[in-house]
């Protein structure tokens, strides 16, 4: 099972679209609002991103995939759906 973390912030239309897309596909994910937690903002920067949504997809024994921005095709490919 892949672990999905989505870094978001209030007022981000693409974040809302991605969360709705993931929910529609039945994908469980953890949302990390970078405006409510400074540590999550730091994680986002350490991933090499400056924008939201930034999505980290990982699994046991697999290298994490980092997707910046909402791209349903890349999400589908990385989640095998």
C-alpha distances in whole Angstrom, upper triangle without the diagonal:
4,7,10,13,16,20,22,26,28,30,28,28,25,23,23,23,19,18,20,18,15,16,18,15,13,10,10,11,14,17,20,23,25,28,28,26,28,25,23,26,26,22,23,26,24,22,25,25,28,26,24,21,20,16,14,10,9,6,8,11,11,14,13,14,17,18,21,23,21,21,19,19,18,15,14,15,12,10,11,12
4,6,10,13,16,19,23,25,27,24,25,22,20,21,20,17,16,18,16,13,15,17,14,13,9,9,9,12,15,17,20,22,25,25,24,25,23,20,22,23,19,19,22,21,18,21,21,24,23,20,18,16,12,10,7,5,5,8,11,9,11,10,11,13,14,18,19,18,18,16,17,15,12,12,13,9,7,10,12
4,7,10,13,16,20,23,25,22,23,20,18,19,19,16,14,17,16,12,14,17,15,13,9,8,7,8,11,13,17,19,22,21,20,22,19,16,19,20,16,16,20,18,16,19,19,21,20,18,16,14,10,8,6,5,6,9,12,11,11,9,10,12,13,16,18,17,18,17,18,16,13,14,15,11,10,13,14
4,7,10,13,16,19,21,18,19,16,14,15,16,12,11,14,13,10,12,15,13,12,8,7,5,6,9,11,14,16,19,19,18,20,18,14,17,18,14,14,17,17,14,17,16,19,17,14,12,10,7,6,5,7,9,12,15,13,13,10,10,10,11,13,14,14,14,14,16,13,10,12,14,10,9,13,14
4,7,10,13,16,18,16,17,15,12,14,15,12,11,14,14,11,13,16,15,14,11,9,6,5,6,7,11,12,15,15,14,16,14,11,13,14,11,11,14,14,12,15,14,16,14,12,10,8,6,5,7,9,11,14,17,15,14,10,11,10,10,12,13,13,15,15,17,15,12,15,16,13,12,16,17
4,6,10,13,15,12,14,11,8,11,12,9,8,12,12,10,12,15,15,15,12,10,7,6,5,6,8,10,13,14,14,15,14,10,12,14,11,10,14,14,12,14,12,13,11,8,6,6,4,7,9,12,15,18,20,18,17,13,12,10,9,10,10,10,13,13,16,14,12,15,16,14,13,17,17
4,7,11,13,11,13,11,8,11,13,11,10,14,15,13,15,18,18,18,15,14,10,8,6,5,6,6,10,11,11,12,11,8,8,11,9,7,11,12,11,13,10,11,9,6,5,5,6,8,12,14,17,20,22,20,18,14,14,11,10,10,10,11,14,16,18,16,14,18,19,17,17,21,21
4,7,9,7,10,9,6,8,11,10,9,13,14,14,15,18,19,19,16,15,12,10,7,6,5,6,8,10,11,13,13,10,9,13,12,10,13,15,14,15,12,11,9,5,5,7,9,12,15,18,21,24,26,24,22,18,17,14,13,11,10,11,15,16,19,18,16,19,21,19,19,23,22
4,6,6,9,10,7,9,12,12,12,15,17,17,18,20,22,22,20,19,15,13,10,8,5,6,6,8,10,12,14,11,10,14,14,11,14,17,16,17,13,12,9,7,8,10,13,15,18,21,25,27,29,27,25,21,20,17,16,14,12,13,17,19,22,21,19,22,25,23,23,26,26
4,6,9,11,8,9,13,13,13,15,17,18,18,21,22,23,21,20,17,15,12,11,8,9,8,10,12,14,17,14,13,17,17,15,17,20,20,20,17,15,12,10,11,14,16,19,22,25,28,31,33,31,29,25,24,21,19,17,15,15,19,20,24,23,21,24,27,25,25,28,27
4,6,9,8,8,11,13,13,15,17,18,19,21,23,24,22,22,19,18,14,14,11,12,11,13,16,18,20,17,16,19,20,17,19,22,22,21,18,15,12,10,11,15,17,20,23,26,30,33,35,32,30,27,25,22,19,17,14,15,18,20,23,23,22,24,27,26,26,29,28
4,6,5,7,9,10,11,13,14,16,17,19,20,21,20,20,17,16,13,13,11,11,11,14,16,18,19,16,15,18,18,15,17,20,19,19,15,13,10,7,8,11,14,17,20,23,27,30,32,29,27,24,21,18,16,13,11,11,14,16,20,19,18,21,23,22,23,26,25
4,5,5,6,9,10,11,12,14,15,16,19,20,19,20,18,18,15,15,14,15,15,17,20,21,23,19,18,22,21,18,20,23,21,21,17,16,12,9,9,13,15,19,21,24,27,31,33,30,28,25,22,19,16,14,11,10,13,14,18,18,17,20,22,22,22,25,23
4,5,5,6,9,10,10,12,14,15,16,18,17,18,16,16,14,15,14,15,16,18,20,21,22,18,17,20,19,16,18,21,19,19,15,14,10,8,7,10,12,16,17,21,24,28,30,27,25,21,19,16,13,11,7,6,9,11,14,14,13,16,19,18,18,21,20
4,5,5,6,9,10,11,12,14,15,17,15,15,13,13,10,11,10,12,13,15,17,18,19,15,15,18,17,14,17,19,17,18,14,14,10,7,5,9,10,14,16,19,22,26,28,25,23,20,18,15,12,11,8,7,11,12,15,15,13,16,19,18,17,21,20
4,6,5,6,9,10,11,12,14,15,15,15,13,14,11,13,12,14,15,16,18,21,21,18,18,21,20,18,21,23,21,21,18,17,14,10,9,12,13,16,18,21,24,27,30,27,26,22,20,18,16,14,11,10,13,13,17,17,15,17,20,19,19,22,20
4,6,5,6,9,10,10,12,14,14,15,14,15,13,15,15,17,18,20,22,24,24,20,20,23,22,19,22,24,21,22,19,18,15,11,10,13,13,16,17,21,24,27,29,27,26,22,20,18,15,14,11,8,10,10,13,14,13,14,18,18,17,19,17
4,5,5,6,9,10,11,12,11,12,11,12,11,13,14,16,18,19,20,22,22,18,19,21,19,17,20,21,19,20,17,17,14,10,8,10,9,13,14,17,20,23,26,23,22,18,16,14,12,11,9,6,8,8,11,12,9,12,15,14,13,16,15
4,5,5,6,9,10,11,9,10,9,10,9,12,12,15,17,17,19,21,21,17,18,21,19,17,21,22,20,21,18,19,15,12,9,11,10,13,14,17,20,23,25,23,23,19,17,16,14,14,12,9,12,11,15,15,12,13,17,16,14,17,15
4,6,5,6,9,10,10,11,11,13,12,15,16,19,20,21,22,25,25,21,22,25,23,21,24,26,23,25,22,22,18,15,12,15,14,17,17,20,22,25,28,26,25,22,20,19,17,17,14,11,13,11,15,16,13,14,17,17,15,18,15
4,5,5,6,9,9,11,11,14,14,17,18,20,22,23,24,26,26,22,23,26,23,21,24,26,23,24,21,22,19,15,13,14,13,15,15,18,20,24,26,24,23,20,18,17,15,15,13,10,10,8,11,12,10,10,14,14,12,14,12
4,5,5,6,5,7,8,11,11,15,16,19,21,22,22,25,24,20,22,24,21,20,23,24,21,23,20,22,19,15,12,13,11,13,12,15,17,20,23,21,21,18,16,16,14,15,14,11,11,9,12,12,9,10,13,12,10,13,11
4,5,5,6,7,9,11,12,16,17,20,22,22,23,26,25,22,23,26,24,22,26,27,24,26,23,24,21,18,15,16,14,16,15,18,19,22,25,23,24,21,19,19,17,19,17,14,15,12,15,16,13,13,16,16,13,15,13
4,5,8,10,12,15,15,19,20,23,25,25,27,29,29,25,26,29,27,25,28,29,26,28,26,26,23,20,17,19,17,18,17,20,21,24,27,25,26,23,21,21,19,20,18,15,15,12,14,16,13,12,16,16,14,15,12
4,6,9,11,15,16,19,21,24,26,27,27,30,29,25,27,29,26,24,28,28,25,27,25,26,23,20,17,18,15,17,15,17,18,21,24,22,23,20,19,19,17,19,18,14,14,11,13,14,11,9,13,13,10,11,8
4,6,9,13,15,18,21,24,26,26,26,29,28,24,26,28,26,24,28,28,25,28,26,27,25,21,18,19,16,17,15,17,17,20,23,21,23,20,19,20,19,21,20,17,17,14,16,16,13,12,15,15,11,13,10
4,6,10,12,16,18,21,24,23,23,26,24,21,23,25,22,21,25,25,22,24,23,24,22,19,16,16,13,13,11,13,14,17,20,18,19,17,16,16,16,18,17,15,15,13,15,14,11,11,13,12,9,11,10
4,7,10,13,16,19,22,21,21,23,22,19,21,23,20,20,23,23,21,24,22,24,22,18,16,16,13,13,11,13,13,16,19,18,19,16,16,17,16,18,18,16,17,15,18,17,13,14,16,14,11,14,13
4,6,10,13,15,18,18,17,20,18,15,18,19,17,16,20,20,18,20,19,20,18,15,13,12,10,10,9,11,13,16,19,17,17,14,14,14,14,16,16,14,16,15,17,16,12,14,16,14,12,15,15
4,6,10,12,15,14,14,16,15,12,15,17,14,14,18,18,16,19,18,19,17,14,12,12,10,10,11,12,14,16,19,18,18,15,15,14,15,16,16,16,18,17,20,18,15,17,19,16,15,18,18
4,6,9,12,11,11,14,13,10,12,15,13,12,16,17,16,18,16,17,14,11,10,10,9,11,12,15,17,20,22,21,20,16,16,15,14,15,14,14,17,17,20,19,16,18,20,18,17,20,20
4,6,9,8,8,10,10,6,9,11,10,10,13,14,14,16,14,14,13,10,10,10,10,11,14,15,18,21,23,21,20,16,17,14,15,14,15,15,18,19,22,20,18,21,22,20,19,23,23
4,5,6,7,9,10,7,8,12,11,10,13,15,15,17,14,13,12,9,10,11,12,14,17,19,22,24,26,25,23,20,19,17,16,15,15,16,19,20,23,22,20,23,25,22,22,26,25
4,6,5,6,8,5,5,8,9,8,10,13,13,14,12,11,10,9,10,11,13,14,17,20,23,25,27,25,23,19,19,16,16,14,15,16,20,22,25,23,21,24,26,23,23,27,27
4,6,7,10,8,7,11,12,11,13,16,17,17,15,13,12,11,13,14,16,18,21,23,26,29,31,29,27,23,23,20,19,17,17,19,22,24,27,26,24,27,29,27,27,30,30
4,7,9,8,9,12,13,13,15,17,18,20,17,16,15,14,15,16,17,19,22,23,26,28,30,29,27,24,24,21,21,20,20,21,24,26,29,27,25,28,30,28,27,31,31
4,5,5,7,9,10,11,13,15,16,18,16,15,15,14,15,15,17,17,20,22,24,26,28,27,25,22,22,20,20,19,20,22,25,26,29,27,25,28,30,27,27,30,31
4,5,5,6,9,10,11,12,14,16,15,14,15,15,16,16,17,18,21,22,25,27,28,27,25,22,22,20,21,19,20,22,26,28,30,28,26,30,31,28,28,32,32
4,5,5,6,9,10,10,12,15,14,14,15,15,16,15,16,16,19,19,22,23,25,24,22,19,20,18,19,18,20,22,25,27,29,26,25,28,29,26,26,30,31
4,5,5,6,9,10,11,13,12,12,12,12,13,11,12,12,16,17,20,22,23,22,20,16,17,15,16,15,17,19,22,23,26,23,21,25,25,22,23,26,27
4,5,5,6,9,10,11,10,9,10,10,12,11,13,14,17,19,22,24,25,24,21,18,18,15,16,14,16,18,21,23,26,23,22,25,26,23,24,28,29
4,5,5,6,9,10,10,10,12,13,14,13,14,14,18,19,22,23,24,23,20,17,18,15,17,15,17,20,23,25,27,24,23,27,27,24,25,29,30
4,5,5,6,9,9,10,12,12,13,11,12,11,14,15,18,20,21,19,16,13,14,12,14,13,16,18,21,23,25,21,20,24,24,21,22,25,27
4,5,5,7,6,7,8,9,10,7,9,10,13,15,19,21,22,20,17,13,13,10,11,10,12,15,18,20,22,19,18,22,22,19,20,24,25
4,5,5,5,6,9,11,12,10,13,13,16,18,21,23,24,21,18,15,15,12,13,12,14,17,20,23,24,21,21,24,24,22,23,27,28
4,5,7,9,12,14,15,12,13,12,15,16,19,21,21,19,16,13,14,11,14,13,16,19,21,24,25,21,21,24,24,21,23,26,28
4,6,9,11,12,12,9,10,9,12,13,17,19,19,16,13,10,10,7,10,10,13,16,18,20,21,17,17,21,20,17,19,22,24
4,7,9,12,13,10,12,12,15,16,20,22,22,19,16,13,12,9,10,9,13,16,17,20,21,18,18,22,21,19,21,24,26
4,6,8,9,7,10,11,15,17,21,23,23,20,17,14,13,9,9,7,10,13,15,18,19,17,17,21,20,18,20,24,25
4,7,9,9,12,14,18,20,24,26,27,24,21,18,16,12,12,9,10,14,16,20,21,19,19,23,23,21,23,26,27
4,6,7,10,13,17,20,23,26,27,24,21,18,16,12,11,7,7,11,14,17,19,17,17,20,21,20,21,24,25
3,5,8,12,15,18,22,25,26,23,21,17,15,12,10,7,6,8,12,15,17,15,15,18,20,18,19,22,22
4,6,10,13,16,20,23,24,22,20,16,14,10,8,6,5,6,10,12,15,13,12,16,17,16,16,20,19
4,7,10,13,17,20,21,18,16,12,10,7,6,4,6,8,10,13,15,12,11,15,16,14,15,18,19
4,6,10,13,17,18,15,14,10,8,6,5,6,8,8,10,11,13,11,9,12,13,11,11,15,16
4,6,10,13,15,12,10,6,6,5,6,9,11,12,13,14,15,12,10,13,13,10,11,14,16
4,7,11,12,9,9,6,5,7,8,11,13,13,13,13,14,11,9,11,11,7,8,11,13
4,7,9,6,6,4,6,9,11,15,17,17,17,17,17,14,12,14,13,9,9,12,15
4,6,5,7,7,10,12,15,18,20,20,20,19,19,16,14,15,14,11,10,12,15
4,5,8,9,12,15,18,22,24,24,24,23,23,20,18,19,18,14,14,15,18
4,7,9,12,16,19,22,25,25,25,24,24,21,19,20,18,15,15,17,20
4,6,9,12,15,19,22,22,21,21,20,17,16,17,15,12,13,14,17
4,6,10,13,16,19,20,20,20,19,16,15,17,15,12,13,15,19
4,6,10,13,16,17,17,18,17,14,13,15,14,10,12,14,17
4,7,10,13,14,13,14,14,10,10,12,11,8,10,13,15
4,7,10,11,12,14,14,10,10,13,13,10,12,15,17
4,6,8,8,10,11,8,8,12,11,9,12,15,16
4,7,8,11,13,10,10,14,14,13,15,18,19
4,6,10,12,10,10,14,15,14,16,18,18
4,6,9,9,8,11,13,13,14,16,16
4,6,5,6,9,10,11,12,14,13
4,6,5,6,9,10,10,12,10
4,5,5,6,9,10,10,10
4,5,5,6,8,10,10
4,5,5,6,8,8
4,6,5,6,5
4,6,5,7
4,6,8
4,6
4
